[in-house]
C-alpha cells in the first residue's frame, strides 16, 4: 500500500525524475488509447455517412497522402526529439533554435515539392480518375505539409519533456475536431449527402486547427532562454545523416500498413478498399494493449540493457508479452463470436462482408501480441539495423504477394498478404532478439523473481 501511495504522490506532484516519468508514461498510454478509440469512431462515422464506395475513395487517397508524407518528414520528428532534449541539457539554445528552423524549412520545402509533383501527376493521369476522385486527392495534398509540420511541432514539445502535450494535437485533437466537423456538416446539409471530397476538405481543416493549437502550446512551452537567444547554429550535415535510419524505420512501417489499401485501389475497386479499411481499423483494437505497453516499457528496456541485466530484461519481456496477449485474446474472441454483428451495428450492413478479412488480420495481430514488445526491445537495445532489415523484408514480401492474393481472393487476399507479412516480421524479430540478446521472446519466458520499484 505504501508503494502505491508513493506512486500516486509522484504522479500528482510531478516532482523529480520519477514523477515526470510516471506522469509521462500514464499520460502517453491514455493518449494512445484515446487516439485508437477516436480513429475507430472516425472510421465508423465516415463509413456510415459515405457508404462503401465513398469511404473506399477517401481511404485510398488518405493512404496515398500518408505515404507521400514519409519523405516530407524524413525521420525528422525523432531527430527533433533527441536533439532538442540534448540541446536543453547542454544549454545550447542557439542549436535548438537552429534545429527547429532547419527542420521546419526542410519539411516545408519537401512538402511543397511533393504537392507540385502530385498536382502534375493528377493532371497527367486525369483521364483515369473521376472528378470526385481528383477533388479528394487535391484536398488530400493539403494534408502533406500539415502532417509533416504538425509532427515536428509535437516532437519539439516532447523533446522539451512535455510528453503528453506533444501528442495531444495530432493524436487526439485532430481526429476529435474532424469528427465534430463531419457531423456538423452532415446535419447542416439539408437535402444533400456528405461526399468523400467534403470529408477530405474537413480533414484538412481539422489538421489546420490541431496545428494552430499545437503551435500555441509550443510557444507557451518554450524556455525563456530560447526566447532571448538571438544566435542560430545549424549542424545540418550530422542531422541529415542521422535522419536516414530513422526515416527507414518509419517509412517501412507506414508502407506495410497502407500497401493493402493502395493495391486494392489499383487492382480492385473503391468498395474493396472500404471493406479492407474497416477490417484494418477493427483489427487495431487487438493490439491496443501492446501499443500502450510499448510506450511504458521502452525506457526500461534501454536501462536494463545498458546495465547488462539480462535477468530483468527477460522478466520485463515476458511480463509485457503476457499482458499484451491477454488483452489481444479477449478482443479476438469477441470479434470471432460477434464480429458480423459489430460490423453491421457500427458500420452498417453493407460492411458486413469485411468479417472474414477482420478475422484474418485479427489473428495475425494476435500473433503480433504474442511476441510482445520485441520491436521496441531491439530498438532500445541498439539493434535498430535488425529492425530495419526485418521491415524491409516484410514490406518486400507484402508488396510481392499482395497483387497475387488480391487477384485470387480480393479483400480476403489482401488481408492474408498483410497477415503473412506481420507474422514474418515478428518471426524475424524473434530470431534477431534471441540471437543478439540471449533471451526468450513471448509469454513463455522465465520469471525468476518480481521486479521491485527500485529496479
N, C-alpha and C positions, 0 to 999 in steps of 0.2 A: 504493500500500500504506500510506503514511504517513497518507493521508486516512482510509482505512478503520480503521486502528488508532486514530486520534484520535476517530473516531465511536464506536468501541466503548468507549473510555475515558470519553467523555462520557455514553454510555448507562449505563454501570455506576456511575460516580461520582455522577451527577446534580448535579454542581456547576455553578452558573451557569445562565443562561437557556437556553443551548444544550442542556445536559444535560437540563433539565426538559422542553424541547420535544421532544427526541428520545425520551425515556422515555415521555412522554405520548402522542406520535404512534404509536410502536410498540405501546404498551400498548393504545391505543384501537383500532388495527387488529386486534390479537389478540382483544380483547373482542368486536368486531363480527363477526369471522369465527366465533368460538366461539358467539356468540348465534345466528347464522344456522344453523349446523350443529345446535345444540341444538333450535331451533324445528322444523327438518326432522325430527329424531329424535322430537320430541314428537308431531308430526303422524303419523309412522309408527306409533308406539306406540298412539295413540288410535284411528287408523283400523283397526289390527289388532284391538284389543280391543272397540271399539264397533260396528264394521261401518259400512256406508254411511249408513244412516238415523240411527243414534245419533251418528255423527260429524257428520252434517249438522245435527242439532238442536243439538249442542254448538257448532258453528261459527257457526250463525245467532245464538244467544244471545250468544256472545262478541263478535260483530261489533256487536250492539246495545249491549252494555256498553261496548265500546271507543268508540263514538260518544257514548254518554252521558257518558263521562269527559272529553270535549272541553270542555264548559262548566265542569266541575269544576276543570279546570286553568287555562283562560282565558289560555294563554300564560305562566302564572306561572313555570314552570321556567326558561325563558330569561331572564326578568326577574331571577329569584333569582341565576342565574349572573352576570349582568352587574353587578347592584347589590352582590352580596357581594364580588366582586373589587374594585369601586370603593371600597366601604367599608373593605376591608382596606388598600388602597393609601393611603387618606386617614387611616387610624387612627380611623375613625368607628365604634367598636364599638357605640355606642348605636343607630346607624342599622341596623347589621347585626342586632342583637338585635330591633329593632322590625320589620324586614323579614321575618325568619323567622317571628315570631309572627303578624304580619298575614297573610302568605301562607298559613300553615297553617290559621289560623282561617277565612279566606275559602274555601279549598278544602274544608275540612271542612263548613262551613255549606252550600255549594252541593251537595256530595255527599249530605248528609242530605236536602236538599230534593229532589234527583233520585231518591233511594231511595223517599221517600214518594210522589212522583209515579209512579214505576214500579210500586209496590205497588197504588196506586189504579187505574192503567191495566190492570194484570193482573186486578184484581177486576172491572172493568167489562167487559172482553173475555174473561173466563174461559171462557165457553161455546165460544169459537173454538179453544181450546187444550186439549190433553190434560193430565191431572195430572202426567205426566212432564215435559212441556214447561214447565209452570208451576214445577215444582220446580227445573228447571235455571235458569230465569230468576231465581227468588228467590235461589239461591246466587250467581248471576252479579252480582246487585245488590251483594253484599258486596264485590265487586272494585272498585267505583267509588271509594270513599274510599281503599282500599289502593293502587290505581294512582296516584291523584292525589297522595296524601301521600308515596308512595314516590318518585315523580318529583321532588317538591320536595326531599326529603332528598338525593337524588342530585345535584340542581342545587346545593345548598348545598356539598356536597363538591367539586364541580367548580369552583365559584366560589372555593374556598379553595386551588385548584390541585392537588387530589387527583383528577386526571382519571380514572385507572383505577379507583380505589376508588369514585368516584362512579357508575360504570357497572356495576360487578360485581353488586350485589344484584339489580337489575331485569333486566339483560340476560343474566346467566349463572346466578346462584344460583337465581332464581325458576324458570326452566324446568328446571334440573338437579334441584332439590328436587321439583318437580312430577312429573318422570319417575320418580324414585325412589319417591315416594308411590303413584303409579298402579301401578307394577309390584309393589310390596309389597302393595297392596290386592288386586290381581289374584291373586297367589299365595296370599293368605290367604283368598280367597273360595271355599271348597270347596263345589262343587255350585251355585255362583251365578256370574253374569256381571256384569262391571262395567257400570253404566249411565251415561248422559250426566249425570244429576244427581250421581252419585257422583264423576264426573270433575270437574265444576264445583266441587263441595264441596272436593275435594282441591286444585284450583287456588287456591281462596280460602285454604286452609291454607298452601300453598306461598308465596303472596303475603305472608301474615302473618309467616311465618318469615323471608323475604327482607327485609321491612320492619324486623323486630326487629334483624336482623344489621346492616342499613344504619344504623339509628338508633344502634346501639352504635359503629359506625365513625365516625359524625359526632360523637358525644360525645367520643371519643378524639382526633379531629382538631381540635376547637375550639381556637382560640388562647387562651392564658392570659388575655389582656386581655379577651376576651369573657366569660370565666367570672367575672371580678371586676367587670365593668361592671354597675352597678345601674340606670342610666337606659335608657329605651327611647324612640327617636324614630321616629315613623311619618309618612312622606311619602306618604300613600295616594293623594292625587289625581294627582300625576305618575306614580306607579307604575301606577295603574289605567289611565291614558291610554296608557301605554307597552305594556300587555298586549294591546291590541286588534289592532294589526297582526300581532303575534307569534301571537296566537290564530288569526287568519285563515289564516296560512300553515300552521300545524299542523293546523287543522281541515279545510282543503281537502284536504290530503294524506291524512288519515285517512278522509275521506268517499270520496275516489277509490279508496282501497284496499279499502273494505268495501261499497260500493254494490252490487256484483255479488252478494255473498252475501245482502244484505238483499233485493234484488229477486227472487232465486231463491227465497228463503224465502217471499216474499209471492205471487209469480206461478207458482211451480212447487211443488216438494216438498223434503223433507229429503234425499232421495237425490241430487238435483241439487246441493244445497248442498254435500254431502260431496264429490262429484266435483269441483266447481269449486274448493273449498278446497284439495284435493290438487294440482290443476293450478297454482294460485297459489303454493303452497308450493314446488313444484318449480321454478317459473319464477324465484323469488327467487335461486336459485343462479346464474342467468345474470348477474345484476348484483352478485354478491358482490365482484368486483374493483372495480367502480365505487364501491360503498358504502365499501370500505376506502380507496380513493384519495381520496374526498371528505373523509374525516377528516384527511388529511395535507395536501392542497393548499389548503384554505380559508385558513389564516393567510397563506400565501404570496401568494395572490390579493389579499388585503387590502393587504399590504405593497407589492407591485408597483404596484397601482392608486394607492395613496397617493403613491408616487414618480412617478406618471405614466410608468412604464416599460412602454410598450406592447409593446416587443420581447420582454422577458422574460415578460410576461403572455401573449403569443401562444405562445411556446415551451412554457410550462408547460401551457397549454390543449391544445396539440397532443399533447404527451407523455402527459398524463393520458388523453386520448381514445384514443390508440393502445394504451396499456396496458390500459384497460378493455375495449376492443373485442377485443383478442387473447384475453383470458380468456373473454369472452362468446361469441365464435365457437366456441371449443373446446367449451364446455359445451352450446351449442345443437346442435352437430353430434352430440354424444353423445346428446342427447335425441331428435333426429330418427332416428338409427340404432337406438338401443336403448331408446327411451322406453317402449314397451309392456312389455318385459322388466323394466325398472326398476320400473315401477308394479306389475307382478304380483309381483315378488320382495319389494319393500319394503312395499307397502301391502296386497297381496292381489289375487286375480284379479277380485274384484268392483269394483275401482277401475281396471281396465284401460280402460274406456270414457272415462276422463279424458284419454287420449292426445291426441286432436285439440285439446282446449282447452289442454293443456300446450304443444303446438307453437305454437298461435296466440299465446298470451301470451308464450312464449319469444322468438318472432320480434319482437314489439313491444319486449320488453326488450333485444333485440339492437340495435334502432334507438335505444333509450334509451342504451345503452352507446356507440353511435357518436358521439353528441353530447358524450360525456364529462361533465365536472363543470360543465356550463353553468348549472345552477340555483344551485350554490354560488358560481360566479363572479358571477352577478348580485347575490346577497345580499351577498357580501363587497365588492362594488364600490359598494354603496349604492343598488342598483336593486331593492330588495325590493318596491316597488309593481308593477314589471313581473312579478315572481314571483306576487304575489297576483292580479293581473289574469289571468295565464295559468292559474293554478289554478282560479279561479272559472269561466272559460270552459270549461276542460277538464271540470270537475265537472258543469257545466250540460249539456254535450254528452253526458256519460256518463249522467246522470240521464234525459235525454230519449230517448236511443237504447236504453238498457238494456231497458225493458219491450217495446219493439217487436221487438228482435232476440231476446230470450228467447222471445217468442211464436212467432217464425219457426223458431229453431234451438236452443232450450233452452240447455243448458250451453255449447255452442259459440257461441251467440249472445251470451251473457254475456261470454265470452272475447273475442269480436270487438268488442263495445262497449267493453270496457276497453282493448283494444289500440288502437282508434281514438282514445280519449281520451289514451293515453300518447303516441302519435305526434303528435297535435295539440299537446299540451302542449310537447313538445320542439321542434316546428317554431316554436311561439310564442316559446320561449326563444331559439332560434337567431336569429330575426328581431330580437328586442329586444337581444340581446348584440351582434350585428353592427352594428346601428344606433347603439347608445349607446357601445360600446367600440371600434368600428372594428377588430375582429379577426375572423379566420376560425375558426368553430366546427367541431370534428370532427378526425379524424386526418389530414386533407389540408392542414392549415395549414402555414405556412412555419416552418422551423427554420434560422436563420442561424448560430447558434453554440450551444455547450453551456452549460448552467447550471453555474457553479462553486460551490464550497462557500461562498465569501464572499458570493455573491448571495442 
